[in-house]
Amino acid sequence: MAGHAGGRLVAIDVVHYYPWESTPALLAGAAHLLAAGGALYCYSLFRRGGRHTAPSNEAFDGWLKYRGPRFGVRDLKAVEAEAAVRRLRLDEVIEMPANNYRLLFRKQDDRASDRQDSAAGR
């Protein structure tokens, strides 16, 4: 049932410790559960602009990939793009200790999109 979670969901260290396929699934689940304006907080390591933000993150990424090629530090833009497809807008990127980031995604109002599509004749 959509909107059941209401306001907030939190995902800590999910994006890099699980295969990439888990990230779109996480975002789809959040989009399904959150009401418009609801928040998804993701805390993880991310590459920015295709580059690691610290040598320690690059080393950790190598260790993750050694454990399995489907694991690894993800690029922030790739996560943001997956979120946007699911009507989750990246509102904040906050630097945290140990080269981590806290991302805040907000669920967009589906009705606003439907109105825009109708006005555009889609």
C-alpha positions as CSV (number, residue, x, y, z in Angstrom):
1,M,0.0,0.0,0.0
2,A,1.6,3.2,-1.2
3,G,2.3,5.9,1.3
4,H,2.4,3.5,4.2
5,A,5.8,4.5,5.6
6,G,4.7,8.2,5.6
7,G,7.6,10.4,6.4
8,R,11.1,8.8,6.7
9,L,13.2,5.8,5.7
10,V,16.9,5.2,6.5
11,A,19.4,3.0,4.6
12,I,22.8,2.8,6.1
13,D,25.7,1.2,4.2
14,V,23.3,-0.6,1.9
15,V,24.5,0.9,-1.4
16,H,28.1,-0.4,-1.4
17,Y,27.7,-3.6,0.6
18,Y,25.1,-5.1,-1.7
19,P,25.0,-5.8,-5.5
20,W,24.1,-2.9,-7.7
21,E,20.6,-4.4,-8.4
22,S,19.8,-3.8,-4.7
23,T,20.1,-0.1,-5.2
24,P,17.2,0.3,-7.7
25,A,15.2,-2.1,-5.6
26,L,15.8,0.0,-2.5
27,L,14.8,3.1,-4.3
28,A,11.7,1.5,-5.8
29,G,10.6,0.2,-2.4
30,A,11.1,3.7,-0.9
31,A,9.2,5.3,-3.7
32,H,6.3,2.9,-3.1
33,L,6.2,3.3,0.7
34,L,6.8,7.1,1.0
35,A,4.1,9.6,0.7
36,A,4.7,12.8,-1.3
37,G,7.3,14.9,0.6
38,G,8.6,11.8,2.5
39,A,12.3,11.4,3.0
40,L,14.8,8.6,2.2
41,Y,18.2,9.1,3.9
42,C,21.1,7.0,2.5
43,Y,24.4,6.9,4.4
44,S,27.3,5.4,2.4
45,L,30.5,5.9,0.6
46,F,30.2,7.3,-2.9
47,R,32.4,8.3,-5.8
48,R,31.8,11.8,-7.1
49,G,32.3,12.5,-10.8
50,G,33.5,9.0,-11.3
51,R,36.4,9.4,-8.8
52,H,36.9,8.2,-5.3
53,T,36.8,11.0,-2.7
54,A,39.7,9.5,-0.7
55,P,42.5,7.0,-1.1
56,S,41.0,4.9,1.7
57,N,37.7,4.7,-0.2
58,E,39.5,3.5,-3.3
59,A,41.3,0.8,-1.3
60,F,38.0,-0.2,0.3
61,D,36.3,-0.4,-3.1
62,G,39.1,-2.8,-4.2
63,W,38.5,-5.0,-1.2
64,L,34.7,-5.0,-1.9
65,K,35.3,-6.0,-5.5
66,Y,37.7,-8.7,-4.4
67,R,34.9,-10.2,-2.3
68,G,32.6,-10.1,-5.3
69,P,32.5,-8.1,-8.6
70,R,28.9,-7.0,-7.9
71,F,29.9,-5.0,-4.8
72,G,31.6,-1.6,-4.7
73,V,31.5,2.1,-4.0
74,R,28.9,3.6,-6.3
75,D,28.9,6.8,-8.2
76,L,26.6,9.4,-6.7
77,K,25.3,10.4,-10.2
78,A,24.3,6.8,-11.0
79,V,22.3,6.6,-7.7
80,E,20.7,10.0,-8.3
81,A,19.6,8.9,-11.8
82,E,18.0,5.7,-10.5
83,A,16.2,7.7,-7.8
84,A,14.9,10.3,-10.3
85,V,13.3,7.5,-12.4
86,R,11.3,6.6,-9.2
87,R,10.3,10.3,-8.5
88,L,12.8,10.6,-5.7
89,R,14.7,13.9,-5.9
90,L,18.1,14.4,-4.4
91,D,17.7,17.4,-2.1
92,E,20.9,17.3,0.0
93,V,24.4,15.8,0.0
94,I,26.1,16.2,3.3
95,E,29.7,15.2,4.0
96,M,30.1,13.0,7.0
97,P,33.0,11.5,8.9
98,A,35.3,8.9,7.4
99,N,34.6,10.1,3.8
100,N,31.0,9.0,3.9
101,Y,28.0,11.0,2.7
102,R,24.4,11.4,3.9
103,L,22.0,11.8,1.0
104,L,18.5,13.1,1.4
105,F,16.0,12.1,-1.3
106,R,12.4,13.5,-1.2
107,K,9.4,11.7,-2.8
108,Q,7.8,13.9,-5.4
109,D,4.1,14.3,-5.7
110,D,2.9,12.0,-8.5
111,R,-0.1,14.1,-9.1
112,A,2.0,17.1,-10.0
113,S,3.8,15.1,-12.7
114,D,0.4,13.8,-14.0
115,R,-0.8,17.4,-14.3
116,Q,2.4,18.5,-16.1
117,D,2.0,15.5,-18.5
118,S,-1.6,16.4,-19.2
119,A,-0.8,20.0,-19.8
120,A,1.9,19.0,-22.3
121,G,-0.5,16.6,-24.1
122,R,1.3,13.4,-23.0
